[in-house]
Amino acid sequence: MTDRIIKILQSEKIDKYCIYEERRESAELFLVKKKADLMRGKDTRDVKLTLYREFNKEGKHCLGSVDVFLYSEMDDVTMQSLIRKAYKSTLYADNPYYELPSGNGACEDYPDEIRSLNITAVKMAKALYSADIDENAWINSAEIFALRNTVHITNSNGVDVKYVKESVKGEFVVQSRLNGNDVELIRQFEYDSPDEQALRRKCEDAIQSVKDRAIAVKAPEDLSAYPLILCDDTVGEFLTFYTERCNASYIYPGYSDYECGKDVCPDAAGDKISIDIMADVPYSCEGVEKNDHTLIENGIIKTLHGNHAYSSYLGIESIGEYNRIRCNNRGTDEEVLKEPYIMVKSFSDFQMDAMDGSFGGEFRLAYLCENGRITPVTGQSVSKNMFEAHKNMIFSAAMYNEASYSGPSMVRIK
């Protein structure tokens, strides 16, 4: 499709553009109890075309842009009509001017060796159900998606890059009828490559959690006096406070005052945060090369990230936008689990607002520990504010590892 689009752009005399062509293949496996209900494959291809126009408005040097979505089923006449209409709209986006990412025009080919998506999906299903051996709790249903994204990015400034990204993700529902209750918990997962042991462990943990949820009692209304412990993927969501506030799209409009060299919490009594941002793909959607970077080290900001436009406006190096976190803090599990505490194992919907620092949500399962006793509790919510919380955080030695977050599996907030 890229060659067809470039010919249309040339005929329309459009000289600034970025073409993001993506082929998405998947093997999708749906299971009910221990039986496969449906297995299907998908193979789609489409393009996000970004058109740019340089112009002056009231003495301001501008670069307008607009996105157009094109599909392989479209003929050239339809594409040309859509592109022509969209290009007129670029005059209404009077953004400050910036140079597009540049490249040398050299393009590596795709790798020759690729794994079977069907085999990956079946392997992960077997790993998941290998943990379904408890008579008091079981897997009610599961969805597993083995994915392959083949990407080609081209722009008018010499960028021409390709890559293939494979992953496997999904969700499963565990169920228990202990204590006369019929309860379910949902767990999601995502890995860059098939990790059968990690998925089995996740399922074992979910089986135990849903049994505890079935016997859980109503939590006390006021939990504010208890130190809060967050677990597993919620720790990663909690730490997005820092990645979002280090994003140029937050800083340029004034939503965040973060800058390189700033101490994010100078009066911290607990662990000073240390975070890396990790490349999930080799190139951003604009064709900027992505690598791993130290975001914050011992509380000091080392790197800012963001899309190419906002990075240009701030005058910082354009390294792409990052959502994947590795936390380098390590403490001891004994410190984290020192009673009393409330440990939330399963939220209905955890929320982190990086702008005002508020976080929390209603939980379906938590563990209340005091006076030497651990009680499963449910039906309550917790809320705190990060601007106070990060003054006293303790991270565990136990680790957690999935696609979007790797690092300590627990954080204690006093």
N, C-alpha and C positions, 0 to 999 in steps of 0.2 A: 504493500500500500504506500510506503514512503515515497517510492519513485513516482507513482501516479500523483501524489499530493504535491511534490516538488514541481512537477510539470505545470500543474494548475496554478501554483503560486507564481511561477515565472510568467505565465500568460497574463496574470492579474497584476504583474509588476509589484508584488509584495516581497520586500527584501529583508524583513526581520521576522523570524518565526522560530518555533521550537516544536518538533514532532516527537511525541511519546507514543510509540507503537508497542502494543502489548498483546501477546497471545497467552490465554489462560486455559490451562488443561487441568482437569481434576478427575479423580476417582472418588466417588461418594458412596459410603456404606452406611445404611440405616438398619439398626437392630432393635428388636423388641424382645425383652428377656434375653434368652441365649440363642435366639434364632435370627438369621438375616432376613429382614423384611424387604429390602430393596438395595440393589447396587446399580449405579449408573455412572456414566462418564460424560463430561462436558468438554467442549473445545471451542472457544470463542476468540475472536480477534477484533480489536478496535484501536482507534487512535484518538488521543487528546492532542489537538492542534492548538497551540497558542500563537495568536497573531499579535504583532507589535507594530505601532506606528509612532514615529518621532515627529513632533510638531511643537510649535510655540503658541502659547496662549497668554495674553496679557503680560507679555515679557517673561513668561515662565517657560523654561525648557522642559518639555513633557515627553513621556513615553507611555502612550496608552496601550492597553492589552485586553484581549478577550479570548476565551476558550471556546473551541468548537469540537464537538464529539462526532467522529466519523466512523462508519462501520463497513466491514468488508463487502456487505451485500449492496452497498450504494454504487450506482454508476457514476461516471465522471461528471455528467451534467448536473446531477443532484449535489455532488460534492462542491462543484464550482459555484452553484447557486448559494449554498450555505456559507461558503467562504466569503463570497462577495458581500453578502448581507452582514456577516459578522465583522468584516473589516471596517465597514462604515461606523460600527459601534465603538471602535477604538478611540474615536475623537471625543467620546464622552468620559473617558477615563483619563483625566489629566494628572496622572501620577508624576512625581519628580523623575527626571531622566536618569538612567543608569545604563551601563554597558552590559550586554548579555554575556553569560559565561563563554569563555573561548576554549578552543581545542585545536589540535593539529591535523584533524581530519583522518588520522589513522584509526582503523577500527579492527579490533580483534574478533575472530570468529567465535561462534558458540562452542562449548565443549562437546566432544564426541560421545562421552559416556554419560548416560542418564539412566536412572533406576525406574523400574516399572511402578507406576502409581497404584495399579491394582494390587500388586504384591505388597506394597507399603501399607495400604489400607487394611488388608487382611492380617498382616503381621501385627499391626497395632491393635486390631480387634482381639486377636488371640492373647496379646499381652494384657489388655484390659480385663478380659473375662477370666484370666488365670487367677485373679484375685477374688472372683465371685464364688467363694466357698463357704460362706457363713450362713447358717440356717436361719439366723435372726435378721438378716439384712441382705439385700441383693441389688443387682443392677436392673432397673426397670426398663430403661431404653438407652440407646447410644447413637450418636452420629459421628462419623469419622470421615475427614476430608484430606486426601493426599493431593497436594497442589504443586503445579509447576507453572511459573510465570516466565515467559521468554520476552525480553524487553530490548527494544532498539530505540535509542534517543539520538536525534539529529537536530542541530540548529543552524542558523544562518551565519554563525560566527565560528564555524570549524569544529564544533562538537559532533562526534560520531562514535557512539559507544554502544556495546551490547553486553548483556549478561543473562544468565538463567538462574532463577531463584526457586528452590524447592523447599517445601515445608509440609508439615502435617499438623492438623488441628481438629478440634471437635469439642463435643460436650457429652456428658452422660448424667443420667438421673439415678440416684440410689434411693432405696425405699426400705422402710422398716415398719413393722406393726407391733413392736414391743409395747408392753404396758397398756395395751388396748388402744393405742394411738396409731393412726396411719399417716406417716410423715415421709416427705421426700426432700432431698437436697440436690442441687444442681452443681456440677463441677465442670469447668472448662479447661482446656489444655491447648498448648501450641509449642511445637518444637521445630527447629531448623532441619533436623534429620530424625529419622525414626529412633526414639529412645524408649525401648520396650520396658526397661527396668524402671525408669522414672514414671511411666504411665501406670505400671503395676503398683508402685508405691503410692501414687496419688489415689488410686482406686482403693487400696487397703485403708488409707487414711479416711477416705470418704465413707467407707463401710462402717468404720468405727464411729465417725462423726454422726451418721444418721441414726445409729443405735443410741448414742448419747442424746441426740435431739428427741428421740421418742420418749425418753425418761426424764427429760429436762423439766424443771419447775419454773414458774414465773419469776423473773428477775426483780430485785428491789427497784423501786421507782427512781431513787437517787443513787447513782453510781459515781458521782463526781469525786468522792473522797478516795476512790480506789485508783492506783496506778493502772494505766491502760496498756495492754499488750496487743499489738497487731501481728498477724501471721501471714506467711507465704506470699501469694500474689498481692495481697492488700498492702504489704510493705512496699512493693514496687509502685502501686498507685499512690501511696502516701508520699513517696519521694519524688513524684512528678511535680510537686511544689517547686523544687529547685530547677528541674529541666525547663519548666514553662517560664519561670521568672528569669532564666538565663537566655531565653529565646528573644532574638532581635525584634520579633513582631510584638512582644510585650514591652520591650525597652523603648523602642522608637516612639510609640504614642504616649509614653510616660506612665504606663501601667506598672512598670517595675523600675526600681532604681539600681538594679544590679549592674556592675561593671567589673572588668578584670582588676584583681587586686583587692576587691572589697571583701571584708569579713562578714559572712552572712549571719553570724550570731556571735558577736564579740564577748557577750556575757554568758556563754554556755558553760554550765557546770558539769555536764555529762560529755559524751563523745562528740568531738568536732567532726562534722560530716565530711566524708570523702567519697566522691562519685565519679565514675567514668561514664561517658556516653559512647555507645557502641554502634558500629555501622551494621545495619540489617541488610543492606544491599550495597554493591560496589559504587553506585552512582545515584545521586538524587534525581528526581523527575525532571530537573533542569539540565542534567548532565554534569553536575559538579561531583568530582571524586569524593567519596566518603571513606573515612578511616576512624579508628578508635581515638578518643581524646580524653584527657583528664579535664573534667568539668569543674570540680571543686576538690581541693586538697587541704585537709585539716581546717576546713571552714573558709578557705580563701578561694575566691573564684579565679580560675585559670583560663577558661575558654568561654566564649559566647558562640551560639549557633543560631541558625535561622535560614530562611530561604534567601535566594540571591538578591532580591530587591531590597529587603530590609537590611541585610548585611551590608549592601552597598551604601544605603542611606546612613548607617552608623559608621561607615568607614572601617569595618572590620573584615578580616579574611573570610571569604565565602567558603564554608566547609559543609554546607547542607543542613538539613533539619533532622533532629534525632529524637526518637521516642523510646529507645532501648537503653536500659540503665544497668550498670554494675556498681554495687555498693561495696566499698573496700573496708568498711568498719568491721571490727571484730571485738567482741567482748567475751563474757562467759555466760553459759546457760544458767548457772547458779545465780548470778546477779539479776538476770532478767526474770527468773522465776521465784525470786524472793517474795514471800507472802507479806501482806495481802496484795491481790491484784484481780483484775477482770481481764481475761484473755478472750478476745472475740475470734472465733474460729470461722464463722460463716455469717456474712452480712447479707441482708436482702438487697441492699444497693449502697455501696460505699461511695461517698462523694468527697473530692478534694477541690476546693476553690483556691487556685493559686493567687487570685487577685486579693482577696481579703484574708486568706489563710485558714478559713474555717474548714473542718473536715469531720467526717463521722457518718452515722446512718443507723438505721434499725438493724438489729441482728437477729438471726434465726437460732444461732447457737453460740454460747460463750461459756467459759468456765470461771466461776467465782471461787477464789481461793482465800480462805481466812481461817485462823484457829486450827491449822493443820488439816483442814478438810477442803476437798475440791468438789464443787457442785455444778453439774450442767444446768444452765439457765437459758431462758429464751424470752422473747416478747418485750424487749426494751430497746432503747437506743442510747448511743454515746455520741458526744460531740465535744470537740476541743478546737483550739486555734493554734496554728503552726507557729505563729510569732512568739507564743509562750512555750509551746510544746518542745521546740528544738533547743530550748535552753537546758533541757535535761532529758537526754535520750541515751538509752543503753541498748546496744545491739548484741545479738546472740552469737555464739560460736557455730551453732547448727546452721546449715546452709540450705538454700532453695535455688533451683535453677530451671527456668523456662525461657521461652524466646524473648519475652519483653523485659524480664528482670532476672538478675542473678545476684546473690548476696546473702546476707543473714536472713534466716527464716523468721526471726522475731525481732521486734523493737519494743522496748518498754519506755513508756512516756509517763513521767511523774506529774 
